[in-house]
Amino acid sequence: MISKTFVSSESPGARRAGAGGMPCQGVYYAPEAVRPRIAMIATHFQIDFSEHYLAEHMAERGIGFLGWNTRYRGYESEFVLDRALVDLGVGVRWLKEEAGVEHVVLLGNSGGGSLMAAYHAQAVEPSVRPGIGLPPAPGVDELIPGDAYVSLAAHLGRPEVITAWMDPAVVDEHDPTLTDPELDLFNPDNGPPFSPEFLARYRAAQVARNHRITAWAKAELARIQALGFQDRPFSVQRVWADPRMVDSSLDPSNRPDNACYRGDPAVANRSGRGLGHETSLRNWLGMWSLSESQCRAEEHLAKVKVPAIVINPDADAGVYPSDADGLYAAIASDDKQRLDLPGDHYFENPPGARARVADVITRWIAERFPVSWP
């Protein structure tokens, strides 16, 4: 039997809302009548992880699991990294001081990979800058580091993933219907197969688009601040256009051709939904900008010297083998592993994929910390 405990808390600098809700909320899973010595914590930039798909699997294997949400659950456009790290620290501290856990394993799943890396890096070697125009988050220099780090189906970071997915054929950010046919991924004259020359131009143009948005955001923020305004919302469209989504022979894995997380990439790319579709000037600079954002895994993984493992799903439609390779290379630990396991991004398929992942993680943890089996 698995016990589930609702956990909620204020956070330094974030009090209980007037309607009653706490800024930090989650669910702790553990074997019934057992206080595990080891627990995992999983958090995302904005997705609700309180009912994470691995939670019960890990609890069944004797490892506690806290699916934890920061104040930015559902509010990615307001995300500020150092404040989110403080909220994450509230969850880690609860595991140590309330749940009686001796060893905390940080689970960096999907977009949460770079977030958990940033948390650990800040805990061992503080360097995260506060948000634009904001003082440092209270408590940001008092974080408890993790004892191990697990990367699961993780992206390299928010700036990397939006840049790799964004459509460089966009001619005007204010009119998403305008297209440069020579950079159009969905123009059959360009492929597939895509020539090395086209791919090189395409990737360079993606980076250039990110930098153009950053330059505009910085100038626009300065302009509106001079007029007494603090921020301005805007949207980024056409962000389902990674060539790897169309042609699975690029960065090859067992994923299907012509697929992304929202189905057919040609359709998804014109849907108006996707990464960055709800952002603001400050949020773009703090989260999505290649030149400004700290939400990038590699710089933080250079400070991860605890045991670490990178697990890559072999049929993921949006995380690719090269992502896992980059994460593995960036981890500074002498005790690190990299594995490919059968599964899509959420390990919903093939049957039994989630149990297999839980078994692998449990064995890996048990080799480093004694596990009390229920």
matplotlib code that plots the C-alpha trace (Angstrom):
import matplotlib.pyplot as plt

x = [0.0, 1.1, 0.4, -0.1, 0.4, -0.5, 2.2, 1.9, 3.9, 4.7, 8.1, 10.6, 9.2, 6.0, 3.2, -0.2, -2.6, -5.6, -7.9, -5.9, -3.6, 0.0, 2.7, 4.4, 2.3, 2.8, 2.1, 4.5, 4.3, 5.8, 5.1, 2.3, 3.7, 7.3, 9.6, 12.0, 15.6, 15.8, 13.4, 13.2, 11.9, 10.6, 9.7, 9.1, 9.2, 5.4, 3.9, 2.1, 4.3, 2.4, 1.0, 4.1, 3.9, 6.9, 5.7, 3.8, 6.3, 9.2, 7.2, 6.4, 10.1, 10.8, 11.8, 9.8, 8.7, 7.7, 6.0, 6.5, 5.3, 6.7, 4.7, 5.0, 2.9, 0.8, 2.4, 5.5, 5.2, 5.9, 8.8, 11.9, 14.6, 16.1, 12.6, 11.7, 14.9, 13.9, 10.6, 12.3, 14.5, 11.3, 10.5, 14.0, 14.0, 10.6, 12.0, 15.0, 13.3, 9.7, 9.8, 13.0, 14.8, 18.6, 19.3, 17.5, 17.7, 16.9, 14.8, 15.3, 12.5, 11.7, 12.0, 12.7, 16.2, 17.8, 15.7, 17.0, 20.5, 20.3, 19.0, 21.9, 24.4, 23.0, 23.1, 26.8, 28.2, 25.7, 25.9, 22.3, 21.4, 18.2, 15.4, 15.6, 15.2, 14.6, 16.5, 17.9, 15.2, 15.2, 16.8, 18.5, 21.8, 20.5, 19.6, 20.3, 22.1, 20.9, 22.7, 22.2, 20.9, 18.7, 18.1, 15.1, 13.9, 15.4, 16.0, 19.2, 17.4, 14.6, 16.6, 18.1, 14.8, 12.8, 15.6, 15.9, 12.2, 11.5, 10.7, 13.4, 11.3, 9.3, 9.6, 7.7, 7.1, 3.9, 2.5, 3.1, 1.6, 4.7, 7.3, 10.7, 10.3, 14.0, 14.0, 10.6, 10.9, 7.6, 8.4, 8.9, 11.6, 13.8, 13.3, 13.2, 15.9, 17.5, 20.8, 23.7, 23.8, 20.1, 20.4, 23.4, 21.5, 18.4, 20.2, 22.0, 18.7, 17.1, 19.8, 19.5, 15.7, 16.3, 18.8, 16.5, 13.7, 16.2, 17.4, 13.8, 12.8, 15.7, 15.1, 11.3, 11.8, 14.0, 11.4, 8.4, 10.3, 11.2, 7.4, 6.7, 5.7, 7.2, 6.6, 4.7, 3.3, 3.8, 3.7, 6.2, 4.6, 5.7, 7.8, 7.2, 9.8, 12.8, 14.0, 14.3, 10.6, 10.1, 13.0, 13.9, 17.2, 18.5, 19.8, 18.3, 16.2, 13.2, 10.7, 8.3, 8.8, 6.7, 5.8, 6.1, 4.3, 1.3, 1.0, 1.9, 4.5, 3.3, -0.1, 1.2, 3.5, 0.5, -1.6, -0.6, 0.3, 3.7, 6.8, 6.8, 3.4, 2.6, 5.6, 6.7, 9.7, 11.2, 10.2, 11.8, 15.0, 15.0, 13.8, 14.1, 16.9, 20.1, 22.3, 20.5, 18.7, 20.1, 17.7, 20.3, 21.4, 25.1, 26.4, 24.8, 25.7, 29.3, 28.7, 27.0, 29.6, 27.2, 26.3, 24.3, 22.5, 21.1, 18.2, 17.0, 13.7, 14.6, 11.3, 10.9, 9.4, 11.1, 14.2, 16.9, 20.0, 22.3, 20.4, 21.3, 24.8, 25.2, 23.8, 26.0, 29.1, 28.3, 27.9, 31.1, 30.6, 33.1, 30.2, 27.9, 26.0, 24.0, 21.3, 18.7, 15.5, 12.4, 9.7, 8.2, 8.6, 6.3, 7.2, 3.5, 4.6, 5.6, 3.7, 5.7, 8.0, 7.4, 8.0, 11.2, 12.4, 11.6, 13.5, 16.6, 16.5, 16.0, 18.9, 21.1, 20.2, 20.5, 24.1, 24.9, 22.6, 20.9, 17.3, 14.7, 12.5, 8.8]
y = [0.0, 3.5, 6.5, 9.9, 13.1, 16.5, 19.0, 22.7, 25.6, 29.2, 30.1, 32.9, 35.9, 34.1, 34.1, 32.3, 33.8, 35.7, 32.9, 30.4, 28.7, 28.1, 29.0, 25.6, 22.5, 18.8, 15.2, 12.9, 9.2, 6.5, 2.9, 2.7, 2.9, 3.3, 6.3, 5.9, 7.0, 8.0, 10.1, 11.8, 15.2, 16.2, 19.8, 21.5, 25.1, 25.2, 21.8, 20.2, 17.3, 16.5, 13.3, 12.4, 9.2, 7.7, 8.6, 5.4, 3.2, 4.5, 4.3, 0.7, 0.1, 1.7, 5.2, 8.2, 10.6, 14.2, 15.6, 19.3, 22.5, 26.0, 29.3, 29.2, 26.1, 27.1, 30.6, 30.1, 33.6, 34.9, 32.6, 33.9, 31.4, 32.3, 32.5, 29.1, 27.6, 28.9, 27.1, 24.0, 24.3, 24.4, 20.9, 19.5, 20.9, 19.3, 15.9, 16.3, 17.8, 16.6, 13.3, 12.2, 11.5, 11.1, 11.2, 13.3, 12.5, 15.3, 14.1, 16.3, 15.2, 16.7, 20.5, 20.0, 18.7, 22.1, 23.4, 20.7, 21.2, 24.9, 24.1, 21.9, 24.2, 27.1, 25.0, 24.1, 27.2, 30.2, 32.2, 32.6, 36.2, 37.7, 38.5, 41.7, 44.7, 42.5, 41.9, 38.5, 36.0, 35.6, 32.3, 31.7, 31.2, 28.7, 25.8, 22.2, 20.3, 17.0, 13.8, 12.5, 13.7, 11.8, 13.2, 11.6, 12.5, 15.9, 18.9, 20.9, 24.0, 26.4, 28.5, 25.5, 23.7, 26.7, 27.6, 24.0, 23.9, 27.4, 28.1, 30.3, 30.9, 33.5, 36.8, 39.0, 38.2, 40.2, 38.3, 34.5, 33.9, 35.4, 32.8, 32.7, 29.7, 29.0, 28.3, 26.6, 23.2, 22.2, 23.3, 20.0, 21.7, 21.8, 18.1, 15.7, 14.5, 17.8, 18.7, 19.5, 23.0, 23.6, 22.2, 24.5, 27.6, 26.5, 26.0, 29.3, 31.1, 29.6, 31.0, 34.4, 34.4, 33.9, 36.7, 39.0, 38.5, 39.1, 42.4, 43.6, 42.5, 44.4, 47.6, 47.4, 46.9, 49.9, 51.9, 51.1, 51.4, 55.0, 55.6, 54.1, 50.5, 47.4, 44.7, 43.7, 40.4, 39.0, 35.6, 33.6, 31.5, 28.7, 26.7, 23.1, 23.1, 21.1, 19.1, 16.1, 16.1, 15.6, 13.3, 10.7, 9.8, 13.0, 12.3, 8.8, 7.0, 4.8, 7.7, 8.0, 10.3, 13.4, 13.6, 16.1, 16.3, 17.9, 15.5, 16.5, 19.2, 21.0, 21.4, 22.1, 24.7, 26.8, 26.1, 29.2, 26.9, 25.9, 27.0, 30.7, 31.3, 33.2, 35.2, 38.7, 40.9, 40.0, 36.4, 36.0, 37.4, 35.4, 32.0, 31.7, 34.0, 32.2, 35.1, 36.1, 33.2, 31.1, 28.3, 26.2, 22.9, 22.7, 25.6, 24.2, 20.6, 21.6, 21.9, 18.6, 16.3, 13.9, 10.6, 11.2, 9.2, 10.3, 8.2, 8.8, 7.4, 5.7, 6.8, 10.4, 12.8, 15.9, 14.8, 13.3, 11.2, 14.2, 16.0, 13.1, 13.1, 16.8, 16.5, 13.5, 15.4, 18.4, 16.6, 17.0, 13.9, 11.1, 8.8, 9.2, 6.9, 7.3, 4.8, 4.5, 2.8, 1.8, 4.5, 7.7, 11.0, 9.9, 6.2, 5.5, 3.0, 0.2, -1.6, -1.8, 1.1, 3.0, 0.0, -0.7, 2.9, 2.7, -0.6, 0.9, 4.0, 2.0, -0.3, 2.7, 4.4, 1.2, 0.8, 4.1, 4.4, 1.5, 1.2, 0.1, -2.2, -2.3]
z = [0.0, -0.8, 1.4, -0.1, 1.9, 0.7, 1.4, 1.2, 2.5, 2.3, 0.9, 1.8, -0.1, -1.0, 1.5, 1.5, -1.0, 0.2, -1.1, 1.0, -1.4, -0.5, -3.1, -2.8, -3.0, -3.7, -2.8, -1.0, -1.8, 0.5, 1.5, 4.0, 7.6, 6.4, 6.6, 3.7, 4.2, 0.5, -1.5, -4.8, -5.6, -9.0, -10.1, -13.5, -14.6, -14.7, -15.2, -12.2, -11.0, -7.8, -9.4, -11.4, -13.3, -11.4, -7.9, -7.0, -8.8, -6.7, -3.5, -4.2, -4.4, -1.0, -2.2, -1.2, -3.9, -3.5, -6.6, -6.0, -7.5, -7.1, -7.1, -10.9, -11.5, -14.5, -14.6, -16.7, -18.2, -14.7, -13.9, -12.1, -11.6, -8.2, -6.6, -8.1, -6.6, -3.2, -3.5, -4.6, -1.5, 0.6, -0.7, -0.1, 3.4, 4.1, 3.0, 5.3, 8.4, 8.3, 6.4, 8.0, 4.7, 4.8, 1.1, -1.5, -5.2, -7.6, -10.5, -13.5, -15.8, -19.2, -18.8, -15.2, -16.0, -16.2, -13.3, -10.9, -12.2, -11.4, -8.0, -7.1, -8.6, -6.6, -3.4, -3.8, -5.5, -5.5, -8.7, -10.0, -10.7, -9.5, -11.9, -14.0, -11.6, -8.6, -5.4, -4.7, -3.6, 0.2, 1.1, -2.3, -0.5, 2.0, -0.2, 0.7, -2.1, -3.5, -2.8, -6.4, -9.7, -12.2, -15.7, -17.3, -20.8, -20.2, -22.5, -22.5, -21.2, -22.1, -24.5, -26.2, -26.7, -28.0, -30.4, -31.7, -32.3, -33.6, -37.3, -38.8, -41.9, -39.9, -41.6, -39.2, -35.5, -35.7, -38.7, -38.4, -41.9, -43.7, -44.6, -46.3, -48.6, -48.7, -45.0, -44.8, -43.3, -44.8, -48.3, -50.2, -52.3, -49.2, -48.3, -46.6, -47.0, -46.0, -47.4, -45.0, -46.5, -45.8, -42.2, -41.6, -42.8, -40.9, -37.6, -38.0, -38.8, -35.7, -33.5, -35.3, -34.7, -31.0, -30.9, -32.8, -30.3, -27.5, -29.0, -29.5, -26.0, -24.4, -26.5, -25.9, -22.1, -21.9, -24.0, -21.8, -18.6, -19.6, -19.8, -16.4, -17.5, -16.1, -18.6, -21.8, -22.8, -26.2, -28.0, -30.0, -32.7, -35.0, -32.6, -33.8, -36.6, -35.6, -38.6, -36.4, -35.9, -39.7, -40.4, -37.8, -39.6, -38.1, -34.6, -35.1, -32.5, -32.6, -32.7, -35.7, -38.6, -38.9, -35.2, -32.3, -28.9, -30.6, -33.5, -37.1, -36.8, -39.9, -38.3, -34.8, -36.1, -37.2, -34.2, -32.2, -29.2, -28.0, -26.1, -25.4, -26.8, -23.6, -22.5, -21.7, -22.2, -18.8, -19.1, -22.5, -21.3, -18.1, -19.5, -23.3, -24.5, -25.6, -24.5, -21.3, -19.7, -16.8, -17.5, -19.3, -18.0, -19.1, -17.1, -13.9, -14.6, -14.4, -10.7, -10.3, -8.7, -6.9, -8.5, -11.7, -14.3, -17.7, -19.0, -22.5, -24.0, -27.3, -29.0, -27.6, -30.2, -28.7, -26.7, -28.8, -28.2, -28.7, -25.9, -23.5, -24.8, -24.1, -20.6, -19.8, -21.1, -19.0, -15.7, -13.6, -11.4, -11.6, -10.9, -13.9, -16.3, -19.5, -20.6, -23.3, -22.4, -24.4, -24.3, -25.5, -23.7, -20.8, -20.9, -21.6, -24.2, -24.6, -21.9, -18.7, -19.6, -16.4, -14.2, -16.1, -15.5, -11.8, -11.6, -13.2, -11.0, -7.9, -8.6, -9.4, -6.1, -4.1, -5.4, -3.7, -0.7, 1.2, 0.3, 3.0, 1.0, 2.0]

ax = plt.figure().add_subplot(projection="3d")
ax.plot(x, y, z, "-o")
ax.set_aspect("equal")
plt.show()
